[in-house]
Amino acid sequence: MRIGVNVPNFGPGTDPGRLRAWARTLEGLGFDLMMLSDHVAITPDVAVQYPAPFYEPFTTLSWLAGITERIRLGTSVLIVPYRHPLLVARMAANLQQLSGGRLVLGVGAGWARQEFEALGADHARRGKVTDESLRAVRAAWAEDGCRVPIWVGGGSDAALRRAVLLGDGWHPLRFGPDWFRRTAHRLRALAAEHDRPVPALAPRILLRLTAEPVTRPDRLTGEGTLEQVLADLEELRLLGVDTVVLDPFDGDPAETLNPAPKWRMLATVAEHVNPQGTERS
C-alpha cells in the first residue's frame, strides 16, 4: 500500500515558496503522492473553508512537476463541471507527458452552489455533466493514445457507479472505519452487477495525531494516537487499499502559516511505514 498526502494549496500562508517546501519535504520523506484541491471562483461558500489565495491545480502541479523527480502528482479532487472536457483532457494529457507519467486525476462533481453560479455551470445537473465529461475525456485520450488514471471521489451510489463505470479508482474523502468497510462492500457489489473490475481503493483520510486515544463513537479513520493511526492504515491495507492519501489539514486556514507541525506529524508516520509501499529492510 502506497501513501500520499493532500497539501493545502490555499489559505493565508500558501505561496510558491511554501508549496515548493511541501513538495520537497514530502519527496524527501519518501511519500508516493502529493495531491492538491480544486476551486476556481473563491465565492463566499468556498472561502469559508478554503480562503484565497487558492492556487489552481493544473498550473500548480505543472510547476511542481518541474521541481520534483519521483513523487506522483494529483488532484483531490478536480471539479469536473467547471471546465470543458476537451480542455481537461488536453491539460491532463500534457501534464502527464511533462511529468513523466506521474499524474493522478482525482475527480468529483462539486458542491459549492455559488461557485457554480459564478462560473455559469449547472449545479442541478452536476452529476450528469460529470459523467458526460468523463466519457468525453476518455474518448479524447483514446484518440491521442494517452493514459491517466482517474480516481472518482464521493460515497453516494451515483459516485460509486461512476467509479465502477468511468474510473480506475475510488477516492472517498474523510470517513469512519465502519463506513468505509460498508461502502467498499457496496462498491464491489456494484462492480459485480455491471460485470466490471472493482476500481482500485484510494481513500483520502484525515491525519490527526493525539497524545491520548480517541474513543468517540464518531472517530474518523486516521484520528488518534500513533498506534490508532497505524492500526487504521493496517486495516486499510488488509481491505485491499492500493493508495491511502493522508490529509493533515485540520480545518483552520491559519494552519497554512506554519506547516512545520504537520511535517513533523507526517515524518512520524513515515518512520513507521514505507510511504512508497515497498518492504522496509
Secondary structure in CASP SS format (residue, H / E / C, confidence):
PFRMAT SS
TARGET T0000
AUTHOR 0000-0000-0000
METHOD secondary structure of the structure
MODEL  1
M C 1.00
R E 1.00
I E 1.00
G E 1.00
V E 1.00
N E 1.00
V C 1.00
P C 1.00
N C 1.00
F E 1.00
G C 1.00
P C 1.00
G C 1.00
T C 1.00
D C 1.00
P H 1.00
G H 1.00
R H 1.00
L H 1.00
R H 1.00
A H 1.00
W H 1.00
A H 1.00
R H 1.00
T H 1.00
L H 1.00
E H 1.00
G H 1.00
L H 1.00
G C 1.00
F C 1.00
D C 1.00
L E 1.00
M E 1.00
M E 1.00
L E 1.00
S C 1.00
D C 1.00
H C 1.00
V C 1.00
A C 1.00
I C 1.00
T C 1.00
P H 1.00
D H 1.00
V H 1.00
A H 1.00
V C 1.00
Q C 1.00
Y C 1.00
P C 1.00
A C 1.00
P C 1.00
F E 1.00
Y C 1.00
E C 1.00
P H 1.00
F H 1.00
T H 1.00
T H 1.00
L H 1.00
S H 1.00
W H 1.00
L H 1.00
A H 1.00
G H 1.00
I H 1.00
T C 1.00
E C 1.00
R C 1.00
I C 1.00
R E 1.00
L E 1.00
G E 1.00
T E 1.00
S E 1.00
V E 1.00
L E 1.00
I E 1.00
V H 1.00
P H 1.00
Y H 1.00
R C 1.00
H C 1.00
P H 1.00
L H 1.00
L H 1.00
V H 1.00
A H 1.00
R H 1.00
M H 1.00
A H 1.00
A H 1.00
N H 1.00
L H 1.00
Q H 1.00
Q H 1.00
L H 1.00
S C 1.00
G C 1.00
G C 1.00
R C 1.00
L E 1.00
V E 1.00
L E 1.00
G E 1.00
V E 1.00
G E 1.00
A C 1.00
G C 1.00
W C 1.00
A C 1.00
R H 1.00
Q H 1.00
E H 1.00
F H 1.00
E H 1.00
A H 1.00
L H 1.00
G C 1.00
A C 1.00
D C 1.00
H C 1.00
A C 1.00
R C 1.00
R H 1.00
G H 1.00
K H 1.00
V H 1.00
T H 1.00
D H 1.00
E H 1.00
S H 1.00
L H 1.00
R H 1.00
A H 1.00
V H 1.00
R H 1.00
A H 1.00
A H 1.00
W H 1.00
A H 1.00
E H 1.00
D H 1.00
G C 1.00
C C 1.00
R C 1.00
V C 1.00
P C 1.00
I E 1.00
W E 1.00
V E 1.00
G E 1.00
G C 1.00
G C 1.00
S C 1.00
D H 1.00
A H 1.00
A H 1.00
L H 1.00
R H 1.00
R H 1.00
A H 1.00
V H 1.00
L H 1.00
L H 1.00
G C 1.00
D C 1.00
G E 1.00
W E 1.00
H E 1.00
P C 1.00
L E 1.00
R C 1.00
F C 1.00
G C 1.00
P H 1.00
D H 1.00
W H 1.00
F H 1.00
R H 1.00
R H 1.00
T H 1.00
A H 1.00
H H 1.00
R H 1.00
L H 1.00
R H 1.00
A H 1.00
L H 1.00
A H 1.00
A H 1.00
E H 1.00
H C 1.00
D C 1.00
R C 1.00
P C 1.00
V C 1.00
P C 1.00
A E 1.00
L E 1.00
A C 1.00
P C 1.00
R E 1.00
I E 1.00
L E 1.00
L C 1.00
R E 1.00
L E 1.00
T C 1.00
A C 1.00
E C 1.00
P C 1.00
V C 1.00
T C 1.00
R C 1.00
P C 1.00
D C 1.00
R C 1.00
L C 1.00
T C 1.00
G C 1.00
E E 1.00
G E 1.00
T C 1.00
L H 1.00
E H 1.00
Q H 1.00
V H 1.00
L H 1.00
A H 1.00
D H 1.00
L H 1.00
E H 1.00
E H 1.00
L H 1.00
R H 1.00
L H 1.00
L C 1.00
G C 1.00
V E 1.00
D C 1.00
T E 1.00
V E 1.00
V E 1.00
L E 1.00
D E 1.00
P C 1.00
F C 1.00
D C 1.00
G C 1.00
D C 1.00
P H 1.00
A H 1.00
E H 1.00
T H 1.00
L H 1.00
N C 1.00
P C 1.00
A H 1.00
P H 1.00
K H 1.00
W H 1.00
R H 1.00
M H 1.00
L H 1.00
A H 1.00
T H 1.00
V H 1.00
A H 1.00
E H 1.00
H H 1.00
V C 1.00
N C 1.00
P C 1.00
Q C 1.00
G C 1.00
T C 1.00
E C 1.00
R C 1.00
S C 1.00
END
